[in-house]
Amino acid sequence: MTEMEMEKAQAELDRLLNDPDVRMDPERVWMLADHLSRAAGGNTARPATR
């Protein structure tokens, strides 16, 4: 993931979490958080699916 892609994903995640006019999409939030974590070198466990 390039730095520009990371910035774009971070901005989208921030908007999803903090903008009251944007509908919450938990699946998208988890996906963005996962991609950002992996790009930063983090080792994350995926949330359990139903």
Legacy VTK file of the C-alpha trace (Angstrom):
# vtk DataFile Version 3.0
C-alpha trace
ASCII
DATASET POLYDATA
POINTS 50 float
0.000 0.000 0.000
1.491 3.332 -1.021
1.622 6.293 1.329
-1.075 8.047 -0.720
-3.349 4.983 -0.472
-2.740 4.863 3.282
-3.649 8.539 3.655
-6.818 8.028 1.617
-7.818 4.975 3.679
-7.094 6.842 6.925
-9.241 9.774 5.792
-12.112 7.440 4.865
-11.828 5.609 8.191
-11.805 8.917 10.060
-14.903 10.054 8.163
-16.760 6.782 8.854
-15.983 6.979 12.558
-16.414 10.695 13.176
-18.796 12.274 10.654
-22.356 12.139 12.008
-23.731 12.612 8.469
-22.044 9.428 7.184
-23.792 6.116 7.763
-21.712 3.701 9.840
-20.522 0.675 7.863
-18.823 -1.663 10.375
-17.578 -4.067 7.700
-15.861 -1.217 5.839
-14.399 0.151 9.097
-12.849 -3.238 9.952
-11.540 -3.681 6.409
-9.879 -0.252 6.374
-8.430 -0.760 9.851
-7.058 -4.149 8.798
-5.442 -2.764 5.644
-3.892 0.160 7.521
-2.585 -2.114 10.245
-1.038 -4.522 7.759
0.517 -1.667 5.792
2.025 -0.299 9.003
3.518 -3.702 9.755
1.043 -4.696 12.443
0.006 -8.296 12.974
-3.749 -8.278 13.504
-6.300 -10.951 14.130
-9.452 -10.661 12.072
-12.718 -10.287 13.997
-14.877 -13.385 14.231
-17.557 -13.632 11.570
-21.062 -14.783 12.240
LINES 1 51
50 0 1 2 3 4 5 6 7 8 9 10 11 12 13 14 15 16 17 18 19 20 21 22 23 24 25 26 27 28 29 30 31 32 33 34 35 36 37 38 39 40 41 42 43 44 45 46 47 48 49
